[in-house]
Amino acid sequence: MNIKPFGIALIVIGILMIAYTSFNFITTEKIVDLGPIEITKQNNHPMQWSPFIGVAILIGGVVMVLSSKNKSV
C-alpha cells in the first residue's frame, strides 16, 4: 500500500491550516413565520484552530512521504 499520496495531502492541508487559522460560516434561522411575514436571523459561526495543529499535520505528512520513499528503495 502506497501512503505517499496521503502524505502529500497532509502536507497541503497542514500548509493551509498554518496560513488560514480560522474561517466563518453563516446559517439562517427562521424566528417568526406568520403567513406572508417572515423574520429570519443570520448566525455567524467562527471556526478557529491553533497553527500548531497545522504544523503537526505538516510534520506527519513529511514523515509519511519520507517513510514511503525509504520502503520503495
PQR file of N, CA, C, O and H, with PARSE charges and radii, in Angstrom:
ATOM      1  N   MET A   1       0.830  -1.171   0.000 -0.4000 1.5000
ATOM      2  CA  MET A   1       0.000   0.000   0.000 -0.0000 2.0000
ATOM      3  C   MET A   1       0.884   1.247   0.000  0.5500 1.7000
ATOM      4  O   MET A   1       1.795   1.372   0.818 -0.5500 1.4000
ATOM      5  N   ASN A   2       0.608   2.160  -0.918 -0.4000 1.5000
ATOM      6  CA  ASN A   2       1.403   3.361  -1.055 -0.0000 2.0000
ATOM      7  C   ASN A   2       0.774   4.491  -0.238  0.5500 1.7000
ATOM      8  O   ASN A   2      -0.376   4.864  -0.473 -0.5500 1.4000
ATOM      9  H   ASN A   2      -0.133   2.058  -1.583  0.4000 1.0000
ATOM     10  N   ILE A   3       1.524   5.032   0.716 -0.4000 1.5000
ATOM     11  CA  ILE A   3       0.998   6.100   1.564 -0.0000 2.0000
ATOM     12  C   ILE A   3       1.495   7.471   1.134  0.5500 1.7000
ATOM     13  O   ILE A   3       1.179   8.473   1.776 -0.5500 1.4000
ATOM     14  H   ILE A   3       2.457   4.729   0.907  0.4000 1.0000
ATOM     15  N   LYS A   4       2.269   7.528   0.052 -0.4000 1.5000
ATOM     16  CA  LYS A   4       2.823   8.803  -0.397 -0.0000 2.0000
ATOM     17  C   LYS A   4       1.735   9.814  -0.774  0.5500 1.7000
ATOM     18  O   LYS A   4       1.857  10.972  -0.372 -0.5500 1.4000
ATOM     19  H   LYS A   4       2.525   6.715  -0.470  0.4000 1.0000
ATOM     20  N   PRO A   5       0.671   9.456  -1.523 -0.5600 1.5000
ATOM     21  CA  PRO A   5      -0.368  10.453  -1.837  0.2800 2.0000
ATOM     22  C   PRO A   5      -1.073  10.983  -0.589  0.5500 1.7000
ATOM     23  O   PRO A   5      -1.412  12.165  -0.529 -0.5500 1.4000
ATOM     24  N   PHE A   6      -1.296  10.129   0.404 -0.4000 1.5000
ATOM     25  CA  PHE A   6      -1.914  10.574   1.648 -0.0000 2.0000
ATOM     26  C   PHE A   6      -0.983  11.537   2.393  0.5500 1.7000
ATOM     27  O   PHE A   6      -1.441  12.512   2.988 -0.5500 1.4000
ATOM     28  H   PHE A   6      -1.021   9.169   0.356  0.4000 1.0000
ATOM     29  N   GLY A   7       0.292  11.266   2.358 -0.4000 1.5000
ATOM     30  CA  GLY A   7       1.274  12.154   2.989 -0.0000 2.0000
ATOM     31  C   GLY A   7       1.325  13.510   2.302  0.5500 1.7000
ATOM     32  O   GLY A   7       1.429  14.539   2.970 -0.5500 1.4000
ATOM     33  H   GLY A   7       0.665  10.474   1.874  0.4000 1.0000
ATOM     34  N   ILE A   8       1.253  13.524   0.969 -0.4000 1.5000
ATOM     35  CA  ILE A   8       1.240  14.785   0.229 -0.0000 2.0000
ATOM     36  C   ILE A   8      -0.021  15.577   0.551  0.5500 1.7000
ATOM     37  O   ILE A   8       0.029  16.798   0.692 -0.5500 1.4000
ATOM     38  H   ILE A   8       1.169  12.688   0.426  0.4000 1.0000
ATOM     39  N   ALA A   9      -1.149  14.886   0.667 -0.4000 1.5000
ATOM     40  CA  ALA A   9      -2.400  15.567   1.028 -0.0000 2.0000
ATOM     41  C   ALA A   9      -2.290  16.175   2.430  0.5500 1.7000
ATOM     42  O   ALA A   9      -2.773  17.285   2.653 -0.5500 1.4000
ATOM     43  H   ALA A   9      -1.190  13.893   0.553  0.4000 1.0000
ATOM     44  N   LEU A  10      -1.671  15.476   3.366 -0.4000 1.5000
ATOM     45  CA  LEU A  10      -1.487  16.017   4.709 -0.0000 2.0000
ATOM     46  C   LEU A  10      -0.570  17.235   4.701  0.5500 1.7000
ATOM     47  O   LEU A  10      -0.785  18.177   5.464 -0.5500 1.4000
ATOM     48  H   LEU A  10      -1.279  14.574   3.184  0.4000 1.0000
ATOM     49  N   ILE A  11       0.444  17.223   3.850 -0.4000 1.5000
ATOM     50  CA  ILE A  11       1.338  18.381   3.739 -0.0000 2.0000
ATOM     51  C   ILE A  11       0.561  19.596   3.256  0.5500 1.7000
ATOM     52  O   ILE A  11       0.704  20.685   3.811 -0.5500 1.4000
ATOM     53  H   ILE A  11       0.618  16.458   3.230  0.4000 1.0000
ATOM     54  N   VAL A  12      -0.261  19.419   2.228 -0.4000 1.5000
ATOM     55  CA  VAL A  12      -1.055  20.537   1.704 -0.0000 2.0000
ATOM     56  C   VAL A  12      -2.038  21.039   2.753  0.5500 1.7000
ATOM     57  O   VAL A  12      -2.179  22.248   2.937 -0.5500 1.4000
ATOM     58  H   VAL A  12      -0.378  18.534   1.777  0.4000 1.0000
ATOM     59  N   ILE A  13      -2.717  20.129   3.443 -0.4000 1.5000
ATOM     60  CA  ILE A  13      -3.672  20.528   4.480 -0.0000 2.0000
ATOM     61  C   ILE A  13      -2.948  21.252   5.617  0.5500 1.7000
ATOM     62  O   ILE A  13      -3.459  22.244   6.136 -0.5500 1.4000
ATOM     63  H   ILE A  13      -2.602  19.147   3.293  0.4000 1.0000
ATOM     64  N   GLY A  14      -1.787  20.777   6.003 -0.4000 1.5000
ATOM     65  CA  GLY A  14      -1.013  21.430   7.060 -0.0000 2.0000
ATOM     66  C   GLY A  14      -0.605  22.843   6.687  0.5500 1.7000
ATOM     67  O   GLY A  14      -0.688  23.753   7.512 -0.5500 1.4000
ATOM     68  H   GLY A  14      -1.372  19.971   5.581  0.4000 1.0000
ATOM     69  N   ILE A  15      -0.162  23.034   5.440 -0.4000 1.5000
ATOM     70  CA  ILE A  15       0.221  24.375   4.980 -0.0000 2.0000
ATOM     71  C   ILE A  15      -0.988  25.301   4.985  0.5500 1.7000
ATOM     72  O   ILE A  15      -0.882  26.453   5.404 -0.5500 1.4000
ATOM     73  H   ILE A  15      -0.095  22.295   4.770  0.4000 1.0000
ATOM     74  N   LEU A  16      -2.134  24.812   4.523 -0.4000 1.5000
ATOM     75  CA  LEU A  16      -3.339  25.638   4.521 -0.0000 2.0000
ATOM     76  C   LEU A  16      -3.786  25.979   5.949  0.5500 1.7000
ATOM     77  O   LEU A  16      -4.244  27.092   6.206 -0.5500 1.4000
ATOM     78  H   LEU A  16      -2.220  23.875   4.182  0.4000 1.0000
ATOM     79  N   MET A  17      -3.652  25.025   6.873 -0.4000 1.5000
ATOM     80  CA  MET A  17      -4.058  25.300   8.253 -0.0000 2.0000
ATOM     81  C   MET A  17      -3.112  26.284   8.937  0.5500 1.7000
ATOM     82  O   MET A  17      -3.530  26.999   9.847 -0.5500 1.4000
ATOM     83  H   MET A  17      -3.279  24.121   6.664  0.4000 1.0000
ATOM     84  N   ILE A  18      -1.856  26.334   8.522 -0.4000 1.5000
ATOM     85  CA  ILE A  18      -0.929  27.331   9.059 -0.0000 2.0000
ATOM     86  C   ILE A  18      -1.257  28.705   8.481  0.5500 1.7000
ATOM     87  O   ILE A  18      -1.229  29.707   9.196 -0.5500 1.4000
ATOM     88  H   ILE A  18      -1.516  25.753   7.782  0.4000 1.0000
ATOM     89  N   ALA A  19      -1.567  28.748   7.194 -0.4000 1.5000
ATOM     90  CA  ALA A  19      -1.835  30.029   6.535 -0.0000 2.0000
ATOM     91  C   ALA A  19      -3.177  30.622   6.954  0.5500 1.7000
ATOM     92  O   ALA A  19      -3.280  31.829   7.171 -0.5500 1.4000
ATOM     93  H   ALA A  19      -1.590  27.934   6.614  0.4000 1.0000
ATOM     94  N   TYR A  20      -4.202  29.785   7.070 -0.4000 1.5000
ATOM     95  CA  TYR A  20      -5.539  30.242   7.434 -0.0000 2.0000
ATOM     96  C   TYR A  20      -5.927  29.588   8.751  0.5500 1.7000
ATOM     97  O   TYR A  20      -6.261  28.404   8.787 -0.5500 1.4000
ATOM     98  H   TYR A  20      -4.119  28.804   6.894  0.4000 1.0000
ATOM     99  N   THR A  21      -5.882  30.362   9.834 -0.4000 1.5000
ATOM    100  CA  THR A  21      -6.134  29.782  11.150 -0.0000 2.0000
ATOM    101  C   THR A  21      -7.597  29.848  11.565  0.5500 1.7000
ATOM    102  O   THR A  21      -7.946  29.414  12.662 -0.5500 1.4000
ATOM    103  H   THR A  21      -5.610  31.324   9.804  0.4000 1.0000
ATOM    104  N   SER A  22      -8.457  30.384  10.704 -0.4000 1.5000
ATOM    105  CA  SER A  22      -9.882  30.428  11.047 -0.0000 2.0000
ATOM    106  C   SER A  22     -10.709  30.674   9.795  0.5500 1.7000
ATOM    107  O   SER A  22     -10.197  31.131   8.773 -0.5500 1.4000
ATOM    108  H   SER A  22      -8.174  30.736   9.813  0.4000 1.0000
ATOM    109  N   PHE A  23     -11.994  30.364   9.892 -0.4000 1.5000
ATOM    110  CA  PHE A  23     -12.950  30.728   8.868 -0.0000 2.0000
ATOM    111  C   PHE A  23     -14.317  30.838   9.524  0.5500 1.7000
ATOM    112  O   PHE A  23     -14.524  30.327  10.624 -0.5500 1.4000
ATOM    113  H   PHE A  23     -12.410  29.993  10.722  0.4000 1.0000
ATOM    114  N   ASN A  24     -15.240  31.497   8.860 -0.4000 1.5000
ATOM    115  CA  ASN A  24     -16.593  31.695   9.371 -0.0000 2.0000
ATOM    116  C   ASN A  24     -17.592  31.101   8.391  0.5500 1.7000
ATOM    117  O   ASN A  24     -17.373  31.116   7.180 -0.5500 1.4000
ATOM    118  H   ASN A  24     -15.072  31.913   7.966  0.4000 1.0000
ATOM    119  N   PHE A  25     -18.688  30.578   8.925 -0.4000 1.5000
ATOM    120  CA  PHE A  25     -19.802  30.221   8.070 -0.0000 2.0000
ATOM    121  C   PHE A  25     -21.073  30.739   8.712  0.5500 1.7000
ATOM    122  O   PHE A  25     -21.182  30.818   9.936 -0.5500 1.4000
ATOM    123  H   PHE A  25     -18.866  30.566   9.909  0.4000 1.0000
ATOM    124  N   ILE A  26     -22.035  31.092   7.869 -0.4000 1.5000
ATOM    125  CA  ILE A  26     -23.264  31.737   8.321 -0.0000 2.0000
ATOM    126  C   ILE A  26     -24.443  30.821   8.041  0.5500 1.7000
ATOM    127  O   ILE A  26     -24.578  30.276   6.946 -0.5500 1.4000
ATOM    128  H   ILE A  26     -21.947  31.029   6.875  0.4000 1.0000
ATOM    129  N   THR A  27     -25.298  30.659   9.051 -0.4000 1.5000
ATOM    130  CA  THR A  27     -26.539  29.913   8.876 -0.0000 2.0000
ATOM    131  C   THR A  27     -27.716  30.861   9.096  0.5500 1.7000
ATOM    132  O   THR A  27     -27.614  31.829   9.850 -0.5500 1.4000
ATOM    133  H   THR A  27     -25.188  31.102   9.941  0.4000 1.0000
ATOM    134  N   THR A  28     -28.808  30.578   8.443 -0.4000 1.5000
ATOM    135  CA  THR A  28     -30.007  31.395   8.576 -0.0000 2.0000
ATOM    136  C   THR A  28     -31.049  30.606   9.353  0.5500 1.7000
ATOM    137  O   THR A  28     -31.358  29.462   9.017 -0.5500 1.4000
ATOM    138  H   THR A  28     -28.891  29.792   7.830  0.4000 1.0000
ATOM    139  N   GLU A  29     -31.584  31.228  10.392 -0.4000 1.5000
ATOM    140  CA  GLU A  29     -32.566  30.585  11.259 -0.0000 2.0000
ATOM    141  C   GLU A  29     -33.880  31.364  11.189  0.5500 1.7000
ATOM    142  O   GLU A  29     -33.893  32.588  11.315 -0.5500 1.4000
ATOM    143  H   GLU A  29     -31.333  32.157  10.664  0.4000 1.0000
ATOM    144  N   LYS A  30     -34.969  30.649  10.989 -0.4000 1.5000
ATOM    145  CA  LYS A  30     -36.277  31.282  10.931 -0.0000 2.0000
ATOM    146  C   LYS A  30     -36.766  31.519  12.357  0.5500 1.7000
ATOM    147  O   LYS A  30     -36.876  30.584  13.150 -0.5500 1.4000
ATOM    148  H   LYS A  30     -34.958  29.654  10.887  0.4000 1.0000
ATOM    149  N   ILE A  31     -37.057  32.781  12.673 -0.4000 1.5000
ATOM    150  CA  ILE A  31     -37.512  33.151  14.008 -0.0000 2.0000
ATOM    151  C   ILE A  31     -39.040  33.179  14.069  0.5500 1.7000
ATOM    152  O   ILE A  31     -39.645  32.559  14.944 -0.5500 1.4000
ATOM    153  H   ILE A  31     -36.967  33.541  12.028  0.4000 1.0000
ATOM    154  N   VAL A  32     -39.659  33.905  13.131 -0.4000 1.5000
ATOM    155  CA  VAL A  32     -41.121  34.056  13.127 -0.0000 2.0000
ATOM    156  C   VAL A  32     -41.620  33.788  11.718  0.5500 1.7000
ATOM    157  O   VAL A  32     -41.031  34.257  10.744 -0.5500 1.4000
ATOM    158  H   VAL A  32     -39.168  34.408  12.421  0.4000 1.0000
ATOM    159  N   ASP A  33     -42.724  33.021  11.610 -0.4000 1.5000
ATOM    160  CA  ASP A  33     -43.357  32.774  10.318 -0.0000 2.0000
ATOM    161  C   ASP A  33     -44.866  32.928  10.505  0.5500 1.7000
ATOM    162  O   ASP A  33     -45.550  32.007  10.952 -0.5500 1.4000
ATOM    163  H   ASP A  33     -43.202  32.640  12.401  0.4000 1.0000
ATOM    164  N   LEU A  34     -45.366  34.108  10.155 -0.4000 1.5000
ATOM    165  CA  LEU A  34     -46.795  34.400  10.270 -0.0000 2.0000
ATOM    166  C   LEU A  34     -47.375  34.636   8.881  0.5500 1.7000
ATOM    167  O   LEU A  34     -47.604  35.780   8.489 -0.5500 1.4000
ATOM    168  H   LEU A  34     -44.810  34.857   9.792  0.4000 1.0000
ATOM    169  N   GLY A  35     -47.607  33.583   8.151 -0.4000 1.5000
ATOM    170  CA  GLY A  35     -48.141  33.714   6.798 -0.0000 2.0000
ATOM    171  C   GLY A  35     -47.131  34.405   5.893  0.5500 1.7000
ATOM    172  O   GLY A  35     -46.029  33.894   5.696 -0.5500 1.4000
ATOM    173  H   GLY A  35     -47.421  32.654   8.469  0.4000 1.0000
ATOM    174  N   PRO A  36     -47.497  35.574   5.334 -0.5600 1.5000
ATOM    175  CA  PRO A  36     -46.580  36.263   4.433  0.2800 2.0000
ATOM    176  C   PRO A  36     -45.445  36.986   5.163  0.5500 1.7000
ATOM    177  O   PRO A  36     -44.487  37.415   4.520 -0.5500 1.4000
ATOM    178  N   ILE A  37     -45.528  37.129   6.483 -0.4000 1.5000
ATOM    179  CA  ILE A  37     -44.484  37.807   7.259 -0.0000 2.0000
ATOM    180  C   ILE A  37     -43.521  36.747   7.795  0.5500 1.7000
ATOM    181  O   ILE A  37     -43.918  35.779   8.444 -0.5500 1.4000
ATOM    182  H   ILE A  37     -46.306  36.780   7.005  0.4000 1.0000
ATOM    183  N   GLU A  38     -42.258  36.966   7.499 -0.4000 1.5000
ATOM    184  CA  GLU A  38     -41.239  36.009   7.919 -0.0000 2.0000
ATOM    185  C   GLU A  38     -40.043  36.784   8.459  0.5500 1.7000
ATOM    186  O   GLU A  38     -39.541  37.695   7.800 -0.5500 1.4000
ATOM    187  H   GLU A  38     -41.935  37.752   6.972  0.4000 1.0000
ATOM    188  N   ILE A  39     -39.592  36.431   9.641 -0.4000 1.5000
ATOM    189  CA  ILE A  39     -38.422  37.066  10.241 -0.0000 2.0000
ATOM    190  C   ILE A  39     -37.344  35.996  10.400  0.5500 1.7000
ATOM    191  O   ILE A  39     -37.573  34.937  10.985 -0.5500 1.4000
ATOM    192  H   ILE A  39     -39.999  35.691  10.176  0.4000 1.0000
ATOM    193  N   THR A  40     -36.159  36.305   9.862 -0.4000 1.5000
ATOM    194  CA  THR A  40     -35.044  35.362   9.957 -0.0000 2.0000
ATOM    195  C   THR A  40     -33.870  36.035  10.648  0.5500 1.7000
ATOM    196  O   THR A  40     -33.776  37.261  10.706 -0.5500 1.4000
ATOM    197  H   THR A  40     -35.973  37.165   9.387  0.4000 1.0000
ATOM    198  N   LYS A  41     -32.988  35.214  11.164 -0.4000 1.5000
ATOM    199  CA  LYS A  41     -31.792  35.691  11.841 -0.0000 2.0000
ATOM    200  C   LYS A  41     -30.597  34.948  11.258  0.5500 1.7000
ATOM    201  O   LYS A  41     -30.632  33.730  11.084 -0.5500 1.4000
ATOM    202  H   LYS A  41     -33.064  34.218  11.117  0.4000 1.0000
ATOM    203  N   GLN A  42     -29.537  35.699  10.957 -0.4000 1.5000
ATOM    204  CA  GLN A  42     -28.321  35.077  10.461 -0.0000 2.0000
ATOM    205  C   GLN A  42     -27.350  34.888  11.620  0.5500 1.7000
ATOM    206  O   GLN A  42     -27.016  35.839  12.326 -0.5500 1.4000
ATOM    207  H   GLN A  42     -29.508  36.689  11.098  0.4000 1.0000
ATOM    208  N   ASN A  43     -26.906  33.661  11.804 -0.4000 1.5000
ATOM    209  CA  ASN A  43     -25.958  33.332  12.870 -0.0000 2.0000
ATOM    210  C   ASN A  43     -24.580  33.140  12.273  0.5500 1.7000
ATOM    211  O   ASN A  43     -24.416  32.408  11.298 -0.5500 1.4000
ATOM    212  H   ASN A  43     -27.178  32.889  11.230  0.4000 1.0000
ATOM    213  N   ASN A  44     -23.587  33.798  12.856 -0.4000 1.5000
ATOM    214  CA  ASN A  44     -22.203  33.671  12.431 -0.0000 2.0000
ATOM    215  C   ASN A  44     -21.524  32.614  13.302  0.5500 1.7000
ATOM    216  O   ASN A  44     -21.581  32.694  14.529 -0.5500 1.4000
ATOM    217  H   ASN A  44     -23.720  34.393  13.649  0.4000 1.0000
ATOM    218  N   HIS A  45     -20.881  31.622  12.673 -0.4000 1.5000
ATOM    219  CA  HIS A  45     -20.209  30.540  13.391 -0.0000 2.0000
ATOM    220  C   HIS A  45     -18.709  30.562  13.059  0.5500 1.7000
ATOM    221  O   HIS A  45     -18.304  30.058  12.011 -0.5500 1.4000
ATOM    222  H   HIS A  45     -20.835  31.558  11.676  0.4000 1.0000
ATOM    223  N   PRO A  46     -17.892  31.134  13.935 -0.5600 1.5000
ATOM    224  CA  PRO A  46     -16.444  31.130  13.666  0.2800 2.0000
ATOM    225  C   PRO A  46     -15.816  29.785  14.027  0.5500 1.7000
ATOM    226  O   PRO A  46     -16.143  29.193  15.056 -0.5500 1.4000
ATOM    227  N   MET A  47     -14.928  29.319  13.187 -0.4000 1.5000
ATOM    228  CA  MET A  47     -14.165  28.091  13.431 -0.0000 2.0000
ATOM    229  C   MET A  47     -12.692  28.501  13.504  0.5500 1.7000
ATOM    230  O   MET A  47     -12.149  29.034  12.536 -0.5500 1.4000
ATOM    231  H   MET A  47     -14.662  29.800  12.351  0.4000 1.0000
ATOM    232  N   GLN A  48     -12.046  28.254  14.644 -0.4000 1.5000
ATOM    233  CA  GLN A  48     -10.656  28.637  14.831 -0.0000 2.0000
ATOM    234  C   GLN A  48      -9.853  27.460  15.353  0.5500 1.7000
ATOM    235  O   GLN A  48     -10.375  26.603  16.066 -0.5500 1.4000
ATOM    236  H   GLN A  48     -12.487  27.821  15.430  0.4000 1.0000
ATOM    237  N   TRP A  49      -8.573  27.428  14.989 -0.4000 1.5000
ATOM    238  CA  TRP A  49      -7.667  26.412  15.491 -0.0000 2.0000
ATOM    239  C   TRP A  49      -6.283  27.028  15.623  0.5500 1.7000
ATOM    240  O   TRP A  49      -5.997  28.080  15.051 -0.5500 1.4000
ATOM    241  H   TRP A  49      -8.149  28.125  14.409  0.4000 1.0000
ATOM    242  N   SER A  50      -5.452  26.372  16.369 -0.4000 1.5000
ATOM    243  CA  SER A  50      -4.089  26.837  16.593 -0.0000 2.0000
ATOM    244  C   SER A  50      -3.215  26.479  15.394  0.5500 1.7000
ATOM    245  O   SER A  50      -3.399  25.417  14.800 -0.5500 1.4000
ATOM    246  H   SER A  50      -5.685  25.518  16.833  0.4000 1.0000
ATOM    247  N   PRO A  51      -2.267  27.344  15.028 -0.5600 1.5000
ATOM    248  CA  PRO A  51      -1.345  26.991  13.939  0.2800 2.0000
ATOM    249  C   PRO A  51      -0.473  25.780  14.273  0.5500 1.7000
ATOM    250  O   PRO A  51       0.076  25.143  13.374 -0.5500 1.4000
ATOM    251  N   PHE A  52      -0.345  25.463  15.563 -0.4000 1.5000
ATOM    252  CA  PHE A  52       0.458  24.298  15.955 -0.0000 2.0000
ATOM    253  C   PHE A  52      -0.164  22.997  15.441  0.5500 1.7000
ATOM    254  O   PHE A  52       0.550  22.031  15.174 -0.5500 1.4000
ATOM    255  H   PHE A  52      -0.791  25.981  16.293  0.4000 1.0000
ATOM    256  N   ILE A  53      -1.469  22.971  15.306 -0.4000 1.5000
ATOM    257  CA  ILE A  53      -2.137  21.794  14.746 -0.0000 2.0000
ATOM    258  C   ILE A  53      -1.720  21.623  13.284  0.5500 1.7000
ATOM    259  O   ILE A  53      -1.457  20.507  12.837 -0.5500 1.4000
ATOM    260  H   ILE A  53      -2.049  23.755  15.523  0.4000 1.0000
ATOM    261  N   GLY A  54      -1.660  22.733  12.542 -0.4000 1.5000
ATOM    262  CA  GLY A  54      -1.207  22.681  11.158 -0.0000 2.0000
ATOM    263  C   GLY A  54       0.237  22.207  11.051  0.5500 1.7000
ATOM    264  O   GLY A  54       0.580  21.442  10.150 -0.5500 1.4000
ATOM    265  H   GLY A  54      -1.873  23.640  12.906  0.4000 1.0000
ATOM    266  N   VAL A  55       1.083  22.665  11.975 -0.4000 1.5000
ATOM    267  CA  VAL A  55       2.485  22.236  11.976 -0.0000 2.0000
ATOM    268  C   VAL A  55       2.571  20.735  12.248  0.5500 1.7000
ATOM    269  O   VAL A  55       3.356  20.037  11.608 -0.5500 1.4000
ATOM    270  H   VAL A  55       0.804  23.286  12.707  0.4000 1.0000
ATOM    271  N   ALA A  56       1.778  20.237  13.184 -0.4000 1.5000
ATOM    272  CA  ALA A  56       1.794  18.803  13.496 -0.0000 2.0000
ATOM    273  C   ALA A  56       1.334  17.975  12.300  0.5500 1.7000
ATOM    274  O   ALA A  56       1.920  16.932  12.011 -0.5500 1.4000
ATOM    275  H   ALA A  56       1.140  20.805  13.704  0.4000 1.0000
ATOM    276  N   ILE A  57       0.300  18.426  11.606 -0.4000 1.5000
ATOM    277  CA  ILE A  57      -0.179  17.710  10.416 -0.0000 2.0000
ATOM    278  C   ILE A  57       0.869  17.764   9.310  0.5500 1.7000
ATOM    279  O   ILE A  57       1.091  16.772   8.616 -0.5500 1.4000
ATOM    280  H   ILE A  57      -0.176  19.273  11.840  0.4000 1.0000
ATOM    281  N   LEU A  58       1.514  18.914   9.143 -0.4000 1.5000
ATOM    282  CA  LEU A  58       2.577  19.059   8.138 -0.0000 2.0000
ATOM    283  C   LEU A  58       3.727  18.102   8.428  0.5500 1.7000
ATOM    284  O   LEU A  58       4.215  17.435   7.516 -0.5500 1.4000
ATOM    285  H   LEU A  58       1.334  19.720   9.707  0.4000 1.0000
ATOM    286  N   ILE A  59       4.165  18.023   9.670 -0.4000 1.5000
ATOM    287  CA  ILE A  59       5.256  17.120  10.042 -0.0000 2.0000
ATOM    288  C   ILE A  59       4.845  15.660   9.818  0.5500 1.7000
ATOM    289  O   ILE A  59       5.647  14.857   9.340 -0.5500 1.4000
ATOM    290  H   ILE A  59       3.769  18.565  10.411  0.4000 1.0000
ATOM    291  N   GLY A  60       3.607  15.317  10.159 -0.4000 1.5000
ATOM    292  CA  GLY A  60       3.123  13.957   9.908 -0.0000 2.0000
ATOM    293  C   GLY A  60       3.135  13.615   8.427  0.5500 1.7000
ATOM    294  O   GLY A  60       3.488  12.496   8.056 -0.5500 1.4000
ATOM    295  H   GLY A  60       2.955  15.969  10.547  0.4000 1.0000
ATOM    296  N   GLY A  61       2.754  14.562   7.575 -0.4000 1.5000
ATOM    297  CA  GLY A  61       2.784  14.331   6.133 -0.0000 2.0000
ATOM    298  C   GLY A  61       4.196  14.142   5.607  0.5500 1.7000
ATOM    299  O   GLY A  61       4.445  13.279   4.765 -0.5500 1.4000
ATOM    300  H   GLY A  61       2.468  15.471   7.876  0.4000 1.0000
ATOM    301  N   VAL A  62       5.125  14.961   6.112 -0.4000 1.5000
ATOM    302  CA  VAL A  62       6.529  14.821   5.689 -0.0000 2.0000
ATOM    303  C   VAL A  62       7.073  13.465   6.112  0.5500 1.7000
ATOM    304  O   VAL A  62       7.776  12.811   5.341 -0.5500 1.4000
ATOM    305  H   VAL A  62       4.923  15.662   6.796  0.4000 1.0000
ATOM    306  N   VAL A  63       6.758  13.040   7.324 -0.4000 1.5000
ATOM    307  CA  VAL A  63       7.222  11.725   7.798 -0.0000 2.0000
ATOM    308  C   VAL A  63       6.649  10.612   6.926  0.5500 1.7000
ATOM    309  O   VAL A  63       7.356   9.658   6.603 -0.5500 1.4000
ATOM    310  H   VAL A  63       6.187  13.572   7.950  0.4000 1.0000
ATOM    311  N   MET A  64       5.382  10.719   6.541 -0.4000 1.5000
ATOM    312  CA  MET A  64       4.772   9.696   5.680 -0.0000 2.0000
ATOM    313  C   MET A  64       5.438   9.634   4.320  0.5500 1.7000
ATOM    314  O   MET A  64       5.707   8.550   3.803 -0.5500 1.4000
ATOM    315  H   MET A  64       4.807  11.494   6.803  0.4000 1.0000
ATOM    316  N   VAL A  65       5.708  10.815   3.731 -0.4000 1.5000
ATOM    317  CA  VAL A  65       6.352  10.843   2.412 -0.0000 2.0000
ATOM    318  C   VAL A  65       7.756  10.273   2.495  0.5500 1.7000
ATOM    319  O   VAL A  65       8.159   9.491   1.633 -0.5500 1.4000
ATOM    320  H   VAL A  65       5.489  11.696   4.151  0.4000 1.0000
ATOM    321  N   LEU A  66       8.505  10.654   3.519 -0.4000 1.5000
ATOM    322  CA  LEU A  66       9.874  10.162   3.644 -0.0000 2.0000
ATOM    323  C   LEU A  66       9.910   8.663   3.958  0.5500 1.7000
ATOM    324  O   LEU A  66      10.790   7.953   3.472 -0.5500 1.4000
ATOM    325  H   LEU A  66       8.178  11.289   4.219  0.4000 1.0000
ATOM    326  N   SER A  67       8.967   8.181   4.764 -0.4000 1.5000
ATOM    327  CA  SER A  67       8.974   6.748   5.077 -0.0000 2.0000
ATOM    328  C   SER A  67       8.565   5.919   3.868  0.5500 1.7000
ATOM    329  O   SER A  67       9.049   4.797   3.712 -0.5500 1.4000
ATOM    330  H   SER A  67       8.252   8.759   5.159  0.4000 1.0000
ATOM    331  N   SER A  68       7.690   6.434   3.006 -0.4000 1.5000
ATOM    332  CA  SER A  68       7.332   5.690   1.813 -0.0000 2.0000
ATOM    333  C   SER A  68       8.479   5.686   0.815  0.5500 1.7000
ATOM    334  O   SER A  68       8.624   4.737   0.043 -0.5500 1.4000
ATOM    335  H   SER A  68       7.297   7.345   3.133  0.4000 1.0000
ATOM    336  N   LYS A  69       9.294   6.732   0.820 -0.4000 1.5000
ATOM    337  CA  LYS A  69      10.451   6.788  -0.073 -0.0000 2.0000
ATOM    338  C   LYS A  69      11.483   5.735   0.333  0.5500 1.7000
ATOM    339  O   LYS A  69      12.089   5.098  -0.529 -0.5500 1.4000
ATOM    340  H   LYS A  69       9.176   7.503   1.447  0.4000 1.0000
ATOM    341  N   ASN A  70      11.686   5.550   1.631 -0.4000 1.5000
ATOM    342  CA  ASN A  70      12.654   4.576   2.113 -0.0000 2.0000
ATOM    343  C   ASN A  70      12.222   3.134   1.859  0.5500 1.7000
ATOM    344  O   ASN A  70      13.071   2.282   1.599 -0.5500 1.4000
ATOM    345  H   ASN A  70      11.194   6.068   2.331  0.4000 1.0000
ATOM    346  N   LYS A  71      10.930   2.841   1.926 -0.4000 1.5000
ATOM    347  CA  LYS A  71      10.446   1.493   1.719 -0.0000 2.0000
ATOM    348  C   LYS A  71      10.487   1.077   0.258  0.5500 1.7000
ATOM    349  O   LYS A  71      10.630  -0.110  -0.037 -0.5500 1.4000
ATOM    350  H   LYS A  71      10.240   3.533   2.137  0.4000 1.0000
ATOM    351  N   SER A  72      10.362   2.042  -0.679 -0.4000 1.5000
ATOM    352  CA  SER A  72      10.325   1.680  -2.100 -0.0000 2.0000
ATOM    353  C   SER A  72      11.720   1.438  -2.666  0.5500 1.7000
ATOM    354  O   SER A  72      11.837   0.926  -3.779 -0.5500 1.4000
ATOM    355  H   SER A  72      10.246   3.006  -0.439  0.4000 1.0000
ATOM    356  N   VAL A  73      12.784   1.788  -1.939 -0.4000 1.5000
ATOM    357  CA  VAL A  73      14.157   1.624  -2.436 -0.0000 2.0000
ATOM    358  C   VAL A  73      14.657   0.257  -2.177  0.5500 1.7000
ATOM    359  O   VAL A  73      15.794  -0.061  -2.527 -0.5500 1.4000
ATOM    360  H   VAL A  73      12.689   2.204  -1.035  0.4000 1.0000
TER
END
